[in-house]
Amino acid sequence: MSERRRSSESGFPIEGVYTAEHLPGDLDSRLGAPGEYPYTRGVYPTMYTSRPWTMRQYAGFGTATESNARYHQLLRAGTMGLSVAFDLPTQMGYDSDDPIASGEVGKVGVAIDSIEDMRLLFDGIPLDKVSTSMTINAPGSVLLLLYQLVAEENGVPGAALNGTIQNDILKEYIARGTYIFPPKPSLRLVADTFGYCRTEVPKWNTISISGYHMAEAGASPVQEIAFTLANGVEYVRAAIAAGLAVDDFAPRLSFFFVARTTLLEEVAKFRAARRIWARLMRDEFGAKNPKSLMLRFHTQTAGVQLTAQQPEVNLVRVAVQGLGAVLGGTQSLHTNSFDEAIALPTEKAARLALRTQQVLAYETDLTATVDPFAGSYVVEAMTAEIEAAADALMGRVFEFGSSVEAIEAGFQKREIEQSAYQIAQEIDSGERVVVGLNRFTIDAEEPYEPLRVDPAIEAAQGERLAKLRAGRDGAVVERALTELREAASGTGNVLYPMKAALRERATVGEVCGALREVWGVYRPTDRF
């Protein structure tokens, strides 16, 4: 056994044998019952024994029409929820014909410029029957409103919509970079979304507080949950400061984590995260509603662990990662396609990824009992160690005053970069084994034909935008955008004038541009 395997991803030693002596003395109170405080054993009493987790597949590429065809294919294959990937210009709040979007349209997700694209994206899909997750952050409220408008056109009221927008802007400043506005107005936009959805789209999960992207950037499991939960505290504080009562919005908070191949530590990580969040919400914020204490989360298997070398081996990795997520009690799961280290997944690869989840759900006994690792010497010891380490790291964040102030000081980013550097060194030296990359290699890779995005999409999207602008009432759109600017300059909820502008066929870029005029843009050297 290599030296690395004797220590966890988070740095604490893994014993060769665990016994009852390794268990925390107060194990019974740390565990509780499934569906009861502190939710270590899961947020629902029956977990998967009554129904399996929601099976999502992250999809979106090229045009809305192409992505719509993929969604229909996934639904026919048995997926239970859709997960939308947006292209980079959409994520940054730019239209496809903006010069800054050149070369990126439709590349890493679907291009959505207006309500017309959103209509095509969900054409023929019953929005009152599917759960839709949208991986969108800075302009998350804009895409949610477009979704709601399309649903209303099809006779589906906001009260019937079920899904999630990621809407987690703080992790963008830490690890990903698709921010638009400075943090303070960004937090206001998040809080406005909480308030709007409480009234207009009450079943919608208004934020998916994400550790996934920090993990993909190199964060250890402890860093992943510590920085994510610290960001969660910041969102709760922002909502309370905006006048919302904690039990009015906290039940709609959700989280998003990674599942790595280190199965035991990942299971322990998920259990520790639930326990920490329940304690924070009860003790720091005085939440009374049990749903406010529940850390509900979506999991995606680790994209950073996929290899372009011998890509079929990724099928095995993804199966192990998915198993860890299920044993850890996830509420929904996306399994990566084996070819994602090379290009956007092909239809066959996406179907195989979904079949992986279906095998776990229907051919194993994972759904027969709740939290099968409860009481395990190794998992309970690891859960306690991760909990203690994450609590300590969150304490270091709060020494700066808040998660935002720690971001401004570059603390989280530095910590993650140090972890990523250590991982890279271990892979380069061979201490960390990556099958097919630095051990068990082959002389020549088998040929593989990746899915490619047609570069003509950019021109086609530009033509669609030109036609849209020519066919709408420009004066009406400008008045709506003026009202949005006025709301952004004041203290009212900006989502109502934003929705009015989008209904008049204002584009995503125009709406985000109006807010840029008022709130400015964020650059890493800024101070706030």
VOZAKE-37433 format. One line per 10 residues: number of its first residue (from 1); their letters; for each residue x, y, z of C-alpha. Coordinates in nm, 4 decimals. Layout:
REM residues N
NUM) a) X/Y/Z | ...
REM end
This chain:
REM residues 528
1) mserrrsses) 0.0000/0.0000/0.0000 | 0.1355/0.3424/-0.0915 | 0.1992/0.6006/0.1758 | -0.0734/0.8244/0.0294 | -0.3384/0.5599/0.0904 | -0.2482/0.5661/0.4598 | -0.3772/0.9178/0.4844 | -0.7065/1.0595/0.3735 | -0.7613/1.3193/0.1025 | -0.8064/1.5674/0.3883
11) gfpiegvyta) -0.4742/1.4750/0.5456 | -0.5633/1.2752/0.8558 | -0.4200/0.9231/0.8962 | -0.6231/0.6171/0.7953 | -0.5699/0.3300/1.0390 | -0.5092/-0.0203/0.9127 | -0.7738/-0.1493/1.1546 | -1.0552/0.0382/1.3298 | -1.2157/-0.0781/1.6541 | -1.4759/0.0503/1.8972
21) ehlpgdldsr) -1.2010/0.2563/2.0606 | -1.1967/0.4823/1.7539 | -1.5636/0.5739/1.7886 | -1.6626/0.9072/1.9490 | -1.7925/0.8610/2.3011 | -2.1181/1.0421/2.2276 | -2.1953/0.8426/1.9127 | -2.5663/0.7983/1.9865 | -2.6303/1.1731/2.0088 | -2.4135/1.2381/1.7025
31) lgapgeypyt) -2.6162/0.9860/1.5034 | -2.9815/1.0352/1.5953 | -3.2454/0.8598/1.3885 | -3.2835/0.8986/1.0121 | -3.4862/1.2096/0.9392 | -3.4188/1.3574/1.2848 | -3.1663/1.6041/1.4269 | -2.8717/1.6128/1.3646 | -2.9590/1.4317/1.0366 | -2.6310/1.2387/1.0262
41) rgvyptmyts) -2.8215/0.9342/0.9000 | -3.0113/1.1247/0.6314 | -3.2655/1.4023/0.6023 | -3.5683/1.1737/0.5549 | -3.6784/0.8817/0.7755 | -3.7165/0.6357/0.4884 | -3.4526/0.7722/0.2475 | -3.4348/0.5407/-0.0583 | -3.6535/0.2645/0.0864 | -3.9636/0.4458/-0.0399
51) rpwtmrqyag) -3.8157/0.5868/-0.3619 | -3.4652/0.6276/-0.5033 | -3.2738/0.9503/-0.5381 | -3.3509/1.1789/-0.8330 | -3.1414/1.0745/-1.1310 | -3.0229/1.3783/-1.3225 | -2.7997/1.4056/-1.6259 | -2.6218/1.7346/-1.6874 | -2.6775/1.8223/-2.0519 | -2.6792/2.1177/-2.2861
61) fgtatesnar) -2.4786/2.2066/-2.5939 | -2.5045/2.4041/-2.9125 | -2.8522/2.5363/-2.9820 | -3.1648/2.5094/-2.7718 | -3.3131/2.2758/-3.0340 | -3.0170/2.0344/-3.0120 | -3.0282/2.0343/-2.6328 | -3.4035/1.9790/-2.6362 | -3.3507/1.6652/-2.8457 | -3.0953/1.5378/-2.5884
71) yhqllragtm) -3.3417/1.6057/-2.3035 | -3.6122/1.4044/-2.4731 | -3.3633/1.1213/-2.5265 | -3.2677/1.1260/-2.1565 | -3.6315/1.1297/-2.0447 | -3.7064/0.8322/-2.2673 | -3.4059/0.6546/-2.1134 | -3.5554/0.6983/-1.7679 | -3.3923/1.0065/-1.6201 | -3.6056/1.1680/-1.3500
81) glsvafdlpt) -3.4785/1.5237/-1.3652 | -3.3096/1.7541/-1.6132 | -2.9899/1.9453/-1.5436 | -2.9093/2.2302/-1.7811 | -2.5577/2.3310/-1.8829 | -2.5307/2.6830/-2.0266 | -2.2568/2.8102/-2.2540 | -1.9985/3.0547/-2.1225 | -2.1506/3.3741/-2.2704 | -2.4860/3.2923/-2.1067
91) qmgydsddpi) -2.3114/3.2234/-1.7757 | -2.1431/3.5640/-1.7982 | -2.4583/3.7513/-1.9018 | -2.3646/3.8226/-2.2630 | -2.5686/3.7659/-2.5789 | -2.4337/3.5355/-2.8492 | -2.3711/3.8284/-3.0854 | -2.1651/4.0253/-2.8336 | -1.8019/4.0492/-2.9520 | -1.6825/3.9068/-2.6205
101) asgevgkvgv) -1.8805/3.5863/-2.6911 | -1.6925/3.5124/-3.0123 | -1.5735/3.1524/-3.0306 | -1.7614/3.0393/-2.7186 | -2.1231/3.0169/-2.8318 | -2.2719/2.6751/-2.7612 | -1.9354/2.5250/-2.6666 | -1.9668/2.4163/-2.3018 | -2.3443/2.4316/-2.2823 | -2.6526/2.5655/-2.4530
111) aidsiedmrl) -2.6785/2.9274/-2.5714 | -2.9830/3.1031/-2.4228 | -3.0271/3.4630/-2.5331 | -3.3999/3.5256/-2.4848 | -3.7377/3.3775/-2.4069 | -3.7476/3.2400/-2.7613 | -3.4470/3.0172/-2.6915 | -3.5998/2.9032/-2.3632 | -3.9194/2.8032/-2.5453 | -3.7170/2.5853/-2.7805
121) lfdgipldkv) -3.5116/2.4375/-2.4979 | -3.8171/2.2989/-2.3195 | -4.0452/2.2382/-2.6145 | -4.2664/1.9357/-2.5517 | -4.1400/1.8845/-2.1955 | -4.4075/1.8922/-1.9202 | -4.2631/2.1489/-1.6801 | -4.5153/2.0617/-1.4102 | -4.3918/1.7001/-1.4084 | -4.0124/1.7259/-1.4376
131) stsmtinapg) -3.7620/1.8683/-1.1928 | -3.5135/2.1003/-1.3628 | -3.1776/2.2049/-1.2262 | -3.0021/2.4976/-1.3944 | -2.6294/2.5440/-1.3411 | -2.6268/2.9205/-1.3629 | -2.4985/3.1698/-1.1081 | -2.4504/3.5412/-1.1749 | -2.7559/3.5602/-1.4080 | -2.9385/3.2770/-1.2266
141) svllllyqlv) -3.2456/3.4897/-1.1551 | -3.2708/3.5842/-1.5251 | -3.2769/3.2225/-1.6424 | -3.5248/3.1243/-1.3704 | -3.7627/3.3990/-1.4834 | -3.7346/3.2873/-1.8456 | -3.8191/2.9343/-1.7340 | -4.1187/3.0608/-1.5366 | -4.2405/3.2692/-1.8310 | -4.2258/2.9681/-2.0649
151) aeengvpgaa) -4.4105/2.7573/-1.8068 | -4.6824/3.0227/-1.7766 | -4.7221/3.0290/-2.1561 | -4.7931/2.6558/-2.1321 | -5.0462/2.6938/-1.8537 | -4.8133/2.5863/-1.5728 | -4.8208/2.8265/-1.2750 | -4.5139/2.9093/-1.0713 | -4.6543/2.7142/-0.7776 | -4.6283/2.3914/-0.9834
161) lngtiqndil) -4.2618/2.4338/-1.0802 | -4.0005/2.2198/-0.9131 | -3.6270/2.2570/-0.9555 | -3.3102/2.4405/-0.8591 | -3.0934/2.7259/-0.9768 | -2.7348/2.7141/-0.8599 | -2.7294/3.0904/-0.7876 | -2.4153/3.0512/-0.5734 | -2.2073/3.3542/-0.6559 | -1.9584/3.3364/-0.3686
171) keyiargtyi) -1.7883/3.0207/-0.4944 | -1.7391/3.1990/-0.8292 | -1.5059/3.4466/-0.6575 | -1.3237/3.1553/-0.4901 | -1.2844/2.8928/-0.7601 | -1.4648/2.9401/-1.0893 | -1.4716/3.3002/-1.2110 | -1.8102/3.3412/-1.3842 | -1.9074/3.6434/-1.1772 | -2.0491/3.9686/-1.3151
181) fppkpslrlv) -2.1232/4.2122/-1.0341 | -1.9344/4.2953/-0.7133 | -2.0204/4.0719/-0.4153 | -2.2557/4.3090/-0.2314 | -2.5060/4.3620/-0.5153 | -2.4624/3.9960/-0.6062 | -2.5710/3.8982/-0.2552 | -2.8641/4.1381/-0.2850 | -2.9695/3.9626/-0.6067 | -2.9525/3.6273/-0.4285
191) adtfgycrte) -3.1676/3.7587/-0.1421 | -3.4166/3.9122/-0.3883 | -3.4442/3.5695/-0.5523 | -3.5188/3.4115/-0.2142 | -3.7965/3.6634/-0.1530 | -3.9420/3.6376/-0.5025 | -3.9543/3.2586/-0.5046 | -4.1114/3.2384/-0.1603 | -4.4146/3.4151/-0.3076 | -4.4094/3.3256/-0.6769
201) vpkwntisis) -4.2317/2.9889/-0.7122 | -4.2614/2.8363/-0.3648 | -4.1354/2.4834/-0.4426 | -3.8229/2.6059/-0.6214 | -3.4827/2.5562/-0.4576 | -3.3462/2.9073/-0.4760 | -2.9790/2.8255/-0.4365 | -2.7488/2.5267/-0.4640 | -2.4553/2.6207/-0.2463 | -2.1703/2.4515/-0.4226
211) gyhmaeagas) -1.8584/2.2793/-0.3025 | -1.8292/2.0882/-0.6288 | -1.6398/2.3564/-0.8168 | -1.4014/2.4146/-0.5286 | -1.3325/2.0405/-0.5216 | -1.2720/2.0432/-0.8968 | -1.0201/2.3239/-0.8393 | -0.8334/2.1049/-0.5895 | -1.0094/2.1472/-0.2540 | -0.9828/1.8558/-0.0119
221) pvqeiaftla) -1.3060/1.7068/0.1328 | -1.2614/1.9120/0.4513 | -1.2009/2.2314/0.2520 | -1.4974/2.1509/0.0292 | -1.7520/2.1337/0.3091 | -1.5939/2.3995/0.5316 | -1.5857/2.6670/0.2612 | -1.9266/2.5659/0.1254 | -2.0994/2.5783/0.4629 | -1.9267/2.9082/0.5442
231) ngveyvraai) -2.0728/3.0476/0.2198 | -2.4093/2.9081/0.3273 | -2.3843/3.1056/0.6508 | -2.3169/3.4200/0.4453 | -2.6302/3.3648/0.2338 | -2.8417/3.3111/0.5436 | -2.7062/3.6306/0.6979 | -2.7743/3.8246/0.3757 | -3.1337/3.7021/0.3593 | -3.1982/3.7867/0.7245
241) aaglavddfa) -3.0450/4.1325/0.6723 | -3.2865/4.1797/0.3802 | -3.5778/4.1256/0.6187 | -3.6560/3.7580/0.5578 | -3.7285/3.5259/0.8501 | -3.4950/3.2274/0.8584 | -3.7726/2.9680/0.8462 | -3.9287/3.1425/0.5460 | -3.6329/3.0731/0.3154 | -3.4023/2.8164/0.4767
251) prlsfffvar) -3.6158/2.5127/0.3807 | -3.5468/2.5918/0.0123 | -3.1688/2.6050/0.0495 | -2.9833/2.3157/-0.1111 | -2.6216/2.2174/-0.1608 | -2.4040/2.0655/-0.4322 | -2.1059/1.8411/-0.3617 | -1.8608/1.6203/-0.5487 | -1.8193/1.2444/-0.5124 | -1.4596/1.1253/-0.5473
261) ttlleevakf) -1.3269/0.7702/-0.5791 | -1.2161/0.7702/-0.2117 | -1.5478/0.6169/-0.1157 | -1.5169/0.5868/0.2634 | -1.4017/0.9452/0.3153 | -1.6717/1.0759/0.0820 | -1.9455/0.8956/0.2748 | -1.8072/1.0401/0.5974 | -1.7887/1.3873/0.4402 | -2.1566/1.3909/0.3487
271) raarriwarl) -2.2598/1.2725/0.6957 | -2.0396/1.5339/0.8667 | -2.1754/1.8132/0.6471 | -2.5344/1.7328/0.7449 | -2.4440/1.7347/1.1120 | -2.2583/2.0666/1.0986 | -2.5324/2.2439/0.9015 | -2.8091/2.1258/1.1359 | -2.6168/2.2554/1.4350 | -2.5430/2.5911/1.2680
281) mrdefgaknp) -2.9024/2.6524/1.1687 | -3.0393/2.5581/1.5090 | -2.7813/2.7193/1.7339 | -2.6605/3.0232/1.5369 | -2.9759/3.1234/1.3507 | -3.2471/2.9867/1.5791 | -3.4294/2.7997/1.3053 | -3.7357/2.6164/1.4349 | -3.8673/2.4439/1.1239 | -3.7001/2.1006/1.0952
291) kslmlrfhtq) -3.6728/2.1549/0.7175 | -3.4514/2.4570/0.7861 | -3.1994/2.2273/0.9546 | -3.1831/1.9709/0.6752 | -2.8834/1.9814/0.4441 | -3.0332/1.8531/0.1199 | -2.7798/1.8125/-0.1581 | -2.7165/1.7141/-0.5172 | -2.4019/1.5244/-0.6054 | -2.1999/1.5042/-0.9239
301) tagvqltaqq) -1.9240/1.2535/-0.9777 | -1.5752/1.4009/-0.9988 | -1.5008/1.5424/-1.3416 | -1.1459/1.6256/-1.2359 | -1.0750/1.2553/-1.1806 | -1.1742/1.1554/-1.5342 | -0.8890/1.0765/-1.7713 | -0.8607/1.1179/-2.1464 | -0.6287/0.8169/-2.1411 | -0.8176/0.4832/-2.1555
311) pevnlvrvav) -1.1484/0.6716/-2.1165 | -1.3526/0.3525/-2.0675 | -1.1890/0.3197/-1.7243 | -1.3923/0.6266/-1.6298 | -1.7017/0.4044/-1.6299 | -1.5536/0.2226/-1.3321 | -1.4539/0.5446/-1.1574 | -1.8004/0.6922/-1.2024 | -1.9676/0.3776/-1.0661 | -1.7533/0.3935/-0.7499
321) qglgavlggt) -1.8146/0.7675/-0.7102 | -2.1896/0.7233/-0.7590 | -2.1893/0.4472/-0.4995 | -2.0243/0.6828/-0.2508 | -2.2856/0.9519/-0.3149 | -2.5703/0.7072/-0.2585 | -2.4169/0.5599/0.0555 | -2.3673/0.9195/0.1741 | -2.7379/0.9992/0.1357 | -2.7576/1.2326/-0.1650
331) qslhtnsfde) -3.0991/1.3611/-0.2768 | -3.0076/1.3673/-0.6462 | -2.7156/1.2496/-0.8523 | -2.5484/1.3220/-1.1839 | -2.3061/1.0605/-1.3098 | -2.0474/1.1908/-1.5542 | -2.0125/1.0324/-1.8966 | -1.6918/0.8387/-1.9564 | -1.5864/1.0630/-2.2469 | -1.6198/1.4035/-2.0760
341) aialptekaa) -1.2432/1.4400/-2.0345 | -1.2258/1.4499/-2.4152 | -1.5339/1.6442/-2.5287 | -1.9042/1.6900/-2.4704 | -2.0595/1.3471/-2.4071 | -2.2047/1.1508/-2.6941 | -2.5597/1.0196/-2.6721 | -2.4354/0.6670/-2.6003 | -2.1995/0.7858/-2.3265 | -2.4750/0.9901/-2.1606
351) rlalrtqqvl) -2.7054/0.6873/-2.1687 | -2.4369/0.4662/-2.0097 | -2.3892/0.7228/-1.7333 | -2.7615/0.7106/-1.6580 | -2.7603/0.3301/-1.6718 | -2.4911/0.3373/-1.4010 | -2.7366/0.5042/-1.1636 | -3.0140/0.2673/-1.2623 | -2.7960/-0.0357/-1.1843 | -2.7187/0.1112/-0.8407
361) ayetdltatv) -3.0874/0.1792/-0.7758 | -3.2467/-0.1354/-0.9120 | -2.9868/-0.4146/-0.9171 | -2.8203/-0.3644/-0.5792 | -2.9635/-0.3679/-0.2279 | -2.8666/-0.0044/-0.1603 | -3.2317/0.1031/-0.1454 | -3.3330/-0.1695/0.1002 | -3.2144/0.0056/0.4162 | -3.1302/0.3531/0.5419
371) dpfagsyvve) -2.7679/0.4585/0.6047 | -2.6043/0.1154/0.5933 | -2.2709/0.2502/0.7245 | -2.4164/0.3775/1.0534 | -2.2078/0.2466/1.3408 | -1.9179/0.1466/1.1139 | -1.5949/0.1880/1.3061 | -1.4120/0.3471/1.0146 | -1.6928/0.5657/0.8806 | -1.7992/0.6996/1.2207
381) amtaeieaaa) -1.4372/0.7755/1.3113 | -1.3817/0.9501/0.9774 | -1.7083/1.1436/1.0123 | -1.5995/1.2764/1.3502 | -1.2528/1.3687/1.2187 | -1.3918/1.5503/0.9154 | -1.6474/1.7319/1.1305 | -1.3799/1.8557/1.3708 | -1.1435/1.9620/1.0925 | -1.4191/2.1391/0.8983
391) dalmgrvfef) -1.5366/2.3219/1.2118 | -1.1799/2.4412/1.2707 | -1.1382/2.5586/0.9110 | -1.4709/2.7430/0.9187 | -1.3459/2.9130/1.2332 | -1.0441/3.0387/1.0362 | -1.2809/3.1783/0.7700 | -1.4887/3.3612/1.0295 | -1.1769/3.5102/1.1870 | -1.1793/3.7416/0.8830
401) gssveaieag) -1.5294/3.8524/0.9864 | -1.7261/3.6664/0.7207 | -1.6878/3.4456/0.4176 | -1.6952/3.7541/0.1930 | -1.4129/3.9216/0.3842 | -1.2114/3.5982/0.3676 | -1.2701/3.5930/-0.0100 | -1.1478/3.9498/-0.0335 | -0.8317/3.8489/0.1504 | -0.7861/3.5553/-0.0877
411) fqkreieqsa) -0.7916/3.3017/0.1955 | -1.0049/3.0245/0.0454 | -0.8401/3.0552/-0.2948 | -0.4914/3.0225/-0.1449 | -0.5876/2.7203/0.0625 | -0.7389/2.5424/-0.2385 | -0.4415/2.6255/-0.4599 | -0.2048/2.4736/-0.2036 | -0.4131/2.1558/-0.1978 | -0.4250/2.1412/-0.5789
421) yqiaqeidsg) -0.0476/2.1864/-0.5998 | 0.0077/1.8997/-0.3585 | -0.2208/1.6724/-0.5629 | -0.0348/1.7618/-0.8841 | 0.3004/1.6857/-0.7194 | 0.1742/1.3467/-0.5984 | 0.0492/1.2545/-0.9470 | 0.3731/1.3669/-1.1117 | 0.5843/1.1671/-0.8659 | 0.3647/0.8578/-0.8947
431) ervvvglnrf) 0.2807/0.8641/-0.5252 | -0.0844/0.9152/-0.6209 | -0.1835/0.6438/-0.8658 | -0.4102/0.7380/-1.1567 | -0.4857/0.4246/-1.3536 | -0.4040/0.4681/-1.7211 | -0.2235/0.7989/-1.6637 | 0.0828/0.7289/-1.4495 | 0.0435/0.3529/-1.3993 | -0.1074/0.0688/-1.6012
441) tidaeepyep) -0.0672/0.2662/-1.9225 | -0.0903/0.1338/-2.2776 | 0.1273/0.2157/-2.5766 | -0.1499/0.3406/-2.8067 | -0.4983/0.4678/-2.7333 | -0.7955/0.3343/-2.9263 | -0.9494/0.5848/-3.1691 | -1.2463/0.7809/-3.0350 | -1.4797/1.0148/-3.2209 | -1.5956/1.2932/-2.9880
451) lrvdpaieaa) -1.9114/1.4988/-3.0185 | -1.8274/1.8291/-3.1868 | -2.0246/2.1528/-3.1785 | -2.0943/2.3111/-3.5173 | -1.9152/2.6499/-3.5327 | -2.2015/2.7796/-3.7490 | -2.4138/2.7966/-3.4321 | -2.2686/3.1365/-3.3434 | -2.3792/3.2922/-3.6718 | -2.7222/3.1297/-3.6435
461) qgerlaklra) -2.7704/3.2667/-3.2913 | -2.6695/3.6113/-3.4157 | -2.9309/3.5915/-3.6906 | -3.1967/3.4879/-3.4393 | -3.1094/3.7847/-3.2195 | -3.1252/4.0268/-3.5104 | -3.4677/3.8938/-3.6047 | -3.5886/3.9174/-3.2443 | -3.4770/4.2787/-3.2073 | -3.6345/4.3741/-3.5384
471) grdgavvera) -3.9657/4.2140/-3.4468 | -4.0186/4.3578/-3.0991 | -4.1208/4.7025/-2.9803 | -3.7853/4.8592/-2.8934 | -3.9396/5.1489/-2.7011 | -4.1347/4.9123/-2.4769 | -3.8216/4.7090/-2.4089 | -3.6200/5.0184/-2.3224 | -3.8897/5.1406/-2.0799 | -3.8844/4.8017/-1.9099
481) ltelreaasg) -3.5057/4.8125/-1.8829 | -3.5245/5.1646/-1.7383 | -3.7621/5.0396/-1.4695 | -3.5138/4.7607/-1.3941 | -3.2308/5.0128/-1.3569 | -3.4449/5.2213/-1.1211 | -3.5247/4.9193/-0.9060 | -3.1568/4.8236/-0.8944 | -3.0726/5.1776/-0.7813 | -3.3264/5.1496/-0.4979
491) tgnvlypmka) -3.4146/4.8798/-0.2489 | -3.7068/4.7026/-0.4165 | -3.6986/4.3456/-0.5397 | -3.5434/4.3582/-0.8868 | -3.6936/4.0298/-1.0088 | -4.0363/4.1829/-1.0787 | -3.9166/4.4491/-1.3287 | -3.6657/4.1945/-1.4612 | -3.9482/3.9552/-1.5432 | -4.1435/4.2320/-1.7129
501) alreratvge) -3.8449/4.3146/-1.9348 | -3.7883/3.9506/-2.0278 | -4.1574/3.9121/-2.1140 | -4.1155/4.1953/-2.3642 | -3.8296/3.9952/-2.5195 | -3.5385/4.1795/-2.3653 | -3.2336/3.9576/-2.3985 | -3.0202/3.8048/-2.1246 | -2.7350/4.0356/-2.2258 | -2.9566/4.3456/-2.2179
511) vcgalrevwg) -3.0938/4.2641/-1.8726 | -2.7486/4.1921/-1.7305 | -2.6152/4.5020/-1.9087 | -2.8768/4.7193/-1.7382 | -2.7660/4.5871/-1.3996 | -2.3991/4.6385/-1.4914 | -2.4759/5.0053/-1.5526 | -2.6028/5.0401/-1.1959 | -2.3956/4.7913/-0.9979 | -2.0732/4.7836/-1.1961
521) vyrptdrf) -1.8597/4.4764/-1.2604 | -1.6238/4.2903/-1.0312 | -1.2534/4.2516/-1.0943 | -1.0323/4.0426/-0.8643 | -0.8298/4.3474/-0.7629 | -1.1425/4.5326/-0.6469 | -1.2093/4.5997/-0.2803 | -1.5619/4.6201/-0.1472
REM end
